[in-house]
Amino acid sequence: MWYIWDLSILLSALSLVIMLFLIARRLLQERRATVAADQRRQLLAALIAFTENRDREALKATVLGVPAGVVIDAGFEFISLLRGEERDDVLVAFIECGLPDRVGRQLRKGNVAERIHAAEMLAALGSEDASASLLTALTQDRSREVRIAAAIALCDLGSLPLLGTALDFIGVAGQRSRRLIELFRRFPRSRFNELAVHASRVDASPFIRAAAIDALAHAGGFGFADFFASLAGDAAPEVVAAAVRALGLTGHAEAPAILKRAMANDDWDVRAAAAESAGRLGLPELAVPLSRLMDDEFWTVRYAAANALRSFGQPGERLLREIASAEVSRSQRTASLILAEGPAL
Amino acid sequence: MIADWSHEVVLAATILSWFIIGAGLAQTTIYLLQLVVAGYALSNRPPVARSALLWQRYGDVAPPIALLVPAYNEALNVVESVHSMLALEYPNFEVVVINDGSKDDTLQRLIDAFRLVKFQRPYEEALAHQPIRGLYSSPMTERLFVVDKENGGKADAQNAGINVCRAPLFCVIDGDSILEPDALMRAAQPFIDDPERTIAVGGTIRIANGSKIEAGRVREIHLPRRLLPLFQVVEYLRAFLMARLAWSSINTLMLVSGAFGMFRRAEVVVVGGFTKGSMGEDLDLVIKLHRHMRDKKRKYRIQFIPEPVCWTEAPETLSVLARQRSRWQRGALECFFRYRSMLFNPRYGRVGFLGFGHILIVDVLGPVAEVLGYILIPAFWLLGILSAEYLLAFTALIFTYGVCVSVCSLILEEAELQRFPRARDLAVLTVAAVIENFGYRQLNNFWRVKGWWQFLRGNQGWGEMTRTGLGGAGKK
């Protein structure tokens, strides 16, 4: 049993030595932090002065005089506050100081958090070789978060490869991220068809398809209404729910019939989406199926149906009152609760 | 005859010693493995430095969150706490304060401060709880709701909050804790990165004793000035940075702290919410979630991420700390025996083997074996029944490996996170990490054995948790 004792002494001594080393390292860092704080102040002062006098040479002299790490950190924090011509001028100065190279190096060699930030900075800098660096990150980076950040940056620069190809690079695991919703929302109008193609691919993940439909509904408008109507009959409930919600935003001649069918769907999310859309579009002809949904086993569906009826104005409220004054049931309770919502009397 | 008898004694003592040393060895092996796994996980997941970046990156796709804050006799701090929660940096959240039948004027203070008015809000009666007396909203902010209900305990209040909230995610926090402004944004990150599989996320709890607190915010981080909370700083580092991070990285996390945890509402409702009357309602809920998801054969993640921080006040007196630790021990035992069918059950995979195995070794057997060891091993050695080898092995497992594990947790913190602002803090914590193994650890184990005894006797009391208040005001 001696080895238990020997090993414990060895490990404890080793841990204490490492800790002492880390304390010494921290002491050095504290000294460097003071210098870095001064340099940061110096840079910020120069940036503020630049916004007043537009003296690019003076700004470049300061930028070149402080370490690139400080410029990357404080400089980009500062430009996130600027807009328009002022921002563009600062970015030009940064590019002339060779900052894109440093950021590109960070995109290749930094840790995950640094690489994601570098992708965002390259999109802001928009230098000549930014797209090439980002494309390399999209195709080769080990982290899916970095690949997604690179895709978003490429989208901002107008250099994103075909959507299917980009998603292949992002990988299956990355295709579950809500960050893709942001990627889709940044898609230029000229490439909406790619989103539509992806939304209709039955082999793609329902989450991605739903995200594409959502982005099209918010930015594409009525032009995609027929497309949404066709997807309302899809096999994947997540896609149907997204299509039904999209119809609630765009409207469609066939919307009443489609929503009525959706209200009878086996999936509660689809039923809730149908009730919400009926309320948003103001379709009183759907009052009867909506009143049936108020007896649904899922509260979310009951609540959406009751809210939809309430949004119809007086006819809907009258129906709700009738249900509320009927025999005690799930519908009756839902109607009572909805009618009572608001400040207590 | 005497020789026969002494042979039996030696044999019995040897077996007992092997049991004690075996339990210590198993525990130490688990800790060392956790350190390795946690170190690997941390090095692969460096933190995002600035919260402004997170806002830019995730602000548009961040899901709505309801912050559930049970409050029982919190009149002294509740208004300040709610103000600080309303000022959190998150695009879409509501604060639901649940006044759990407080005997003081908690509700009235809220009514006065936020000009609350009674409000009707339809909600799903998905979970059972004590009757709600009224719902209140504020004309000053649409983010705040107050639920006034009859007293039913923390779990009961949280269940009422889950019923009333409408967001797909909810975050539970203690009424007297302080969330860092970006904590929600950081805790929501796994729900953004993997929304289909992530069902619960826990963040780090840190001890605020000694830090400078103003207007419900931790303005300056300092170490506690008293020894007892200082030891708890090291303990919390070990618990969060080592154990939880390690288990989380292999999806075996068994505990998301009730002081700060984020959950997907739908799954929590399906498993029946928090178990009322449980001593460890947070541990109980996470075990139920594991069981449900594995029974349904669904892919899921329960994660711990170190960046989001919630500050809490640690007990400063031995009597309060003793009550807290005995209660935690009872909570662990209660959950272990309630869900014992999951132990080493292949149906529950690594949760059954690693998660429950960990509870068995560290919480069920660990304290008993260690306290037995303090008494028996030196006694056997003094009586000449055991050789010095046994005594040294036991000493190594308790003291020297203890020092190693505590210091290594501190190494993880410093190498990857660097949240203590000064080098001097590190030096103080290193000393604390060494000396906590000589006295504090033994006390802790004594309290845990006391918890065992209370569990066997069916003692279900929470005990009084006396706090001085993070803002400085005293309360109970």
Boltz contact constraints between the chains, C-beta under 6 A:
constraints:
  - contact:
      token1: [A, 1]
      token2: [B, 389]
      max_distance: 6.0
  - contact:
      token1: [A, 1]
      token2: [B, 393]
      max_distance: 6.0
  - contact:
      token1: [A, 4]
      token2: [B, 393]
      max_distance: 6.0
  - contact:
      token1: [A, 4]
      token2: [B, 396]
      max_distance: 6.0
  - contact:
      token1: [A, 5]
      token2: [B, 392]
      max_distance: 6.0
  - contact:
      token1: [A, 5]
      token2: [B, 396]
      max_distance: 6.0
  - contact:
      token1: [A, 8]
      token2: [B, 396]
      max_distance: 6.0
  - contact:
      token1: [A, 8]
      token2: [B, 400]
      max_distance: 6.0
  - contact:
      token1: [A, 8]
      token2: [B, 401]
      max_distance: 6.0
  - contact:
      token1: [A, 9]
      token2: [B, 400]
      max_distance: 6.0
  - contact:
      token1: [A, 11]
      token2: [B, 404]
      max_distance: 6.0
  - contact:
      token1: [A, 12]
      token2: [B, 400]
      max_distance: 6.0
  - contact:
      token1: [A, 12]
      token2: [B, 403]
      max_distance: 6.0
  - contact:
      token1: [A, 12]
      token2: [B, 404]
      max_distance: 6.0
  - contact:
      token1: [A, 15]
      token2: [B, 404]
      max_distance: 6.0
  - contact:
      token1: [A, 15]
      token2: [B, 407]
      max_distance: 6.0
  - contact:
      token1: [A, 15]
      token2: [B, 408]
      max_distance: 6.0
  - contact:
      token1: [A, 16]
      token2: [B, 407]
      max_distance: 6.0
  - contact:
      token1: [A, 18]
      token2: [B, 411]
      max_distance: 6.0
  - contact:
      token1: [A, 19]
      token2: [B, 407]
      max_distance: 6.0
  - contact:
      token1: [A, 19]
      token2: [B, 411]
      max_distance: 6.0
  - contact:
      token1: [A, 19]
      token2: [B, 430]
      max_distance: 6.0
  - contact:
      token1: [A, 22]
      token2: [B, 414]
      max_distance: 6.0
  - contact:
      token1: [A, 23]
      token2: [B, 423]
      max_distance: 6.0
  - contact:
      token1: [A, 23]
      token2: [B, 426]
      max_distance: 6.0
  - contact:
      token1: [A, 23]
      token2: [B, 427]
      max_distance: 6.0
  - contact:
      token1: [A, 26]
      token2: [B, 423]
      max_distance: 6.0
  - contact:
      token1: [A, 26]
      token2: [B, 426]
      max_distance: 6.0
  - contact:
      token1: [A, 27]
      token2: [B, 423]
      max_distance: 6.0
  - contact:
      token1: [A, 30]
      token2: [B, 423]
      max_distance: 6.0
  - contact:
      token1: [A, 111]
      token2: [B, 46]
      max_distance: 6.0
  - contact:
      token1: [A, 113]
      token2: [B, 46]
      max_distance: 6.0
  - contact:
      token1: [A, 113]
      token2: [B, 48]
      max_distance: 6.0
  - contact:
      token1: [A, 176]
      token2: [B, 194]
      max_distance: 6.0
  - contact:
      token1: [A, 176]
      token2: [B, 196]
      max_distance: 6.0
  - contact:
      token1: [A, 177]
      token2: [B, 193]
      max_distance: 6.0
  - contact:
      token1: [A, 178]
      token2: [B, 61]
      max_distance: 6.0
  - contact:
      token1: [A, 178]
      token2: [B, 192]
      max_distance: 6.0
  - contact:
      token1: [A, 178]
      token2: [B, 195]
      max_distance: 6.0
  - contact:
      token1: [A, 181]
      token2: [B, 61]
      max_distance: 6.0
  - contact:
      token1: [A, 182]
      token2: [B, 60]
      max_distance: 6.0
  - contact:
      token1: [A, 182]
      token2: [B, 61]
      max_distance: 6.0
  - contact:
      token1: [A, 299]
      token2: [B, 124]
      max_distance: 6.0
  - contact:
      token1: [A, 337]
      token2: [B, 122]
      max_distance: 6.0
  - contact:
      token1: [A, 338]
      token2: [B, 122]
      max_distance: 6.0
  - contact:
      token1: [A, 340]
      token2: [B, 120]
      max_distance: 6.0
  - contact:
      token1: [A, 341]
      token2: [B, 120]
      max_distance: 6.0
  - contact:
      token1: [A, 341]
      token2: [B, 122]
      max_distance: 6.0
  - contact:
      token1: [A, 343]
      token2: [B, 117]
      max_distance: 6.0
  - contact:
      token1: [A, 343]
      token2: [B, 119]
      max_distance: 6.0
  - contact:
      token1: [A, 344]
      token2: [B, 118]
      max_distance: 6.0
  - contact:
      token1: [A, 344]
      token2: [B, 120]
      max_distance: 6.0
